[in-house]
């Protein structure tokens, strides 16, 4: 029987996660569509009053979900491997549970913030850290406090572990 040391197992898991991220990145770049924007001819000047169309970033929610599902699949493989170290199996199972709880909390927090009037809210939890992206023309101190309070009460995220990004 081959005994794997903790560092070797951790190195294998990290290598597998890195390889998974590389594959996901490759798939995302090969499936991406090109977008062409019509720009004014070079002899025309740019007029700020003219609406040339609003460029929108593609939501990263899909990418985050893909990466999470890949990570969960890898963790599931480790947790179901009969030859894996029992400690590593338990760690993988607890990590799967943590990810599932984070996903549930994300949905709840996003819904609450949307009901409070925040537009285009995106929430990403990786306990104990959280990132919230909110579309706004300038968040007030009161709005920042609402976001912090919501994350503290509904996701158990402390303010020092919260990153709020304002998008315009």
N, C-alpha and C positions, 0 to 999 in steps of 0.2 A: 504494500500500500504506500502510495506516495504522499508524504506529508507536505502540505503547502504552508509556508509561513505567511503571516498576516501581510507582510510587505509585498510578497509575490502575488497574493490574491488581489491586494489593492492595486498593484501595478497592472495586472491583467484586466481588472474592471475599468481602470482609467483608460487603458489602451483601447478597450472595446467601446467605451463612451466616446473617445476621440474619433475612432473609426466611424462610429454611427453618426457623429456630427458631420464628419467629412462627406459621408454618403448623402445625408439629408441636404447639405449645402450643394453638392453636385446636382442632386435631383432638382432642387429649387432653381438653380441657374439654368439647367437644360430645359425646364418647363416654362421659364419666364417668357412673357410676351413682350415684344417691343412696342413702344408707344411713340407715335410721331405727333409733334405739336406744330401747328402752323405758326411761324414767326413772321413778323413784318419784314419786307425786303430790306436789304442793307441800307438803301438810300432813304428809308423812312426813319424817323426818330421814334423812340419809345414814348408813348403817351400814357401817363399814369391813370388818366381818366377812362381809358379804353379797357374793357374787360376781355382779356385774351384767354380766359378760361382758368379755372382754379385747379392746380395740380394737387391731387390727393395721394397721399402715401397709402399703399396697400396695408391693410391691417396686419399687424404682426401676430394677432391672436392665432391664426391658422398655423404659422410657423412654430409658435410656442407649443401649441397642442401636438403638432407632429413630433417635435423634439421630446416632449414629455412622454408621448406614447412609445417612442423608441427607447427612452430611458426605462420606463416601466417594463417594457418587454425584456430588456436586458436584466433588470432586477428580478423579474419573474423567472427567467432562465436560471439565475444564480440560486434563487430560493427553492426551485424545484429540482436542482441538480443533486442527485443522491450522493455523489462523491464530494460535494462541497463541505467545507468546514461548517459545523452546526452554528457557530457564532456568526459566520458570514451569512448563512441562510437567514438567521434571525434578524440581522442588520438589514438585509435586503427586504424582508417582509415588513419591518417597521418603516423603512423608507417608502415603500409602496403605500402604506397606510398614511404616512405624512403627506405624500403628494396628493392622495385622494382627498384628504381633509383640506389641504390648501386650495384645491380646485373648487370644493364646495364653498369655502369661505369667499373665494374670489367672486363667485356668482352672486352670493348674498350681498357682499359689499358693493358690487357694481350696480345691482338693482336698487339698493338703498340710496346710493349717490345719485343715480338717475332720477329717482323719485324726489330727491331734494333739489332737483333742477340743474344738475351738472350735465353738460352736453358731451357726447363722444367720450365716455369714460372707459378707460382700460385699466384693469387691475391685474397685477402679477404678484403672487405670494410665493416666497421660498423661505418658509419659516426659519428663523424669526424675522426675516427681511421682507419688505414690501415696496413695490413701486406702483404709483398711481399716475396715470396720464389723463389730463383733463383739458378739453378744448375750452379756451377762455380768452378774453381780451384783457385780462388782468384780474388775478384772484385777490380778493380782499382778505384782511386778517381774519374776518369772521368766517369766510369760506374755507380758508386754510384750517381754521379751528374745527369746522364741521367735518372736514375730511379726516383730520387727525383723530377726532372723537369717534367717528364711525369705525375707523380701523382699529382703534383701541378696544371699543366695546364689542364689535362684531367679529374681529379677526385676531384679537389678543396681540396686536402689533404695537409696540412701544414707539413713541414719537421719534426717538433717536434712531430707530431702525426703519423709518419711513422716508421714502424719497418721492416727492411730488413734482411732476413735470407738467408744465403748462405749455400747451400747443395753441397756436393761433389759427 
